[in-house]
Amino acid sequence: MLGEKGLGSTQKDVLDSLRHYGKWFSGCGWVWDTPSGTERIMKSLVKRGLVEYKPIKLSDGAIYKNAYVLKEEVNGKQKDFTQI
């Protein structure tokens, strides 16, 4: 896991946006430049171990299969932000 060290400015900005919104999937209501560009940046954050790609439950109870969510360690364990 590479972590945040060495992130580019766009990666940092997208990570900050993900921290603010809690999740990202195509059509969720926010995007960085373009949906494909946002996905490319999210994939780079997954490779660094900062973000994970997994199914999430939306507030209306629907399961959305393709979502990026934050990974944060709390006492050595990953904090789950999927229920935001």
C-alpha positions as CSV (number, residue, x, y, z in Angstrom):
1,M,0.0,0.0,0.0
2,L,1.5,3.3,-1.1
3,G,-0.8,5.6,0.8
4,E,-1.1,9.4,0.3
5,K,2.6,10.1,-0.1
6,G,3.4,11.1,-3.6
7,L,-0.2,11.8,-4.7
8,G,-0.6,14.4,-7.5
9,S,-2.7,17.5,-7.0
10,T,-5.7,16.0,-8.9
11,Q,-5.5,12.8,-7.0
12,K,-5.5,14.8,-3.7
13,D,-8.5,16.8,-4.8
14,V,-10.5,13.8,-5.8
15,L,-9.6,12.1,-2.5
16,D,-10.8,15.2,-0.7
17,S,-14.0,15.1,-2.6
18,L,-14.5,11.5,-1.9
19,R,-14.0,12.2,1.8
20,H,-16.6,14.9,1.6
21,Y,-19.2,12.9,-0.4
22,G,-18.4,9.4,1.0
23,K,-18.8,7.5,-2.2
24,W,-18.6,7.8,-6.0
25,F,-20.2,5.9,-8.8
26,S,-21.1,7.0,-12.3
27,G,-24.3,9.0,-12.0
28,C,-24.0,9.7,-8.3
29,G,-24.2,13.5,-8.7
30,W,-20.6,14.6,-8.6
31,V,-17.8,14.1,-11.0
32,W,-14.2,15.3,-11.5
33,D,-14.0,16.6,-15.1
34,T,-15.6,13.5,-16.8
35,P,-17.0,10.2,-15.5
36,S,-14.2,8.3,-17.2
37,G,-11.6,10.7,-15.9
38,T,-13.0,10.3,-12.3
39,E,-12.9,6.5,-12.7
40,R,-9.3,6.6,-13.9
41,I,-8.3,8.6,-10.8
42,M,-10.3,6.4,-8.5
43,K,-8.5,3.3,-9.9
44,S,-5.2,5.0,-9.1
45,L,-6.4,5.6,-5.5
46,V,-7.4,1.9,-5.2
47,K,-3.9,0.9,-6.3
48,R,-2.5,3.1,-3.5
49,G,-4.8,1.4,-0.9
50,L,-6.8,4.6,-0.1
51,V,-10.0,3.7,-1.8
52,E,-11.9,0.5,-2.4
53,Y,-14.2,-0.6,-5.1
54,K,-17.2,-2.6,-3.8
55,P,-21.0,-2.9,-3.7
56,I,-22.7,-0.4,-1.4
57,K,-26.2,0.1,-0.1
58,L,-27.8,3.5,-1.1
59,S,-30.1,5.4,1.3
60,D,-33.2,4.0,-0.5
61,G,-32.0,0.5,0.2
62,A,-30.9,-0.3,-3.3
63,I,-27.6,-2.0,-3.8
64,Y,-25.3,-0.2,-6.2
65,K,-22.6,-2.7,-7.5
66,N,-19.9,-0.3,-8.8
67,A,-18.9,2.2,-6.1
68,Y,-15.7,3.6,-4.9
69,V,-15.5,4.3,-1.1
70,L,-12.8,5.5,1.3
71,K,-10.7,3.1,3.2
72,E,-9.4,4.5,6.5
73,E,-7.6,2.7,9.2
74,V,-8.9,3.0,12.7
75,N,-6.9,1.2,15.4
76,G,-5.3,-1.0,12.7
77,K,-8.6,-1.8,11.0
78,Q,-10.2,-0.3,7.9
79,K,-13.1,2.0,8.7
80,D,-16.0,1.3,6.4
81,F,-17.7,4.4,4.8
82,T,-20.2,2.4,2.7
83,Q,-23.2,3.3,4.8
84,I,-23.0,7.0,4.3
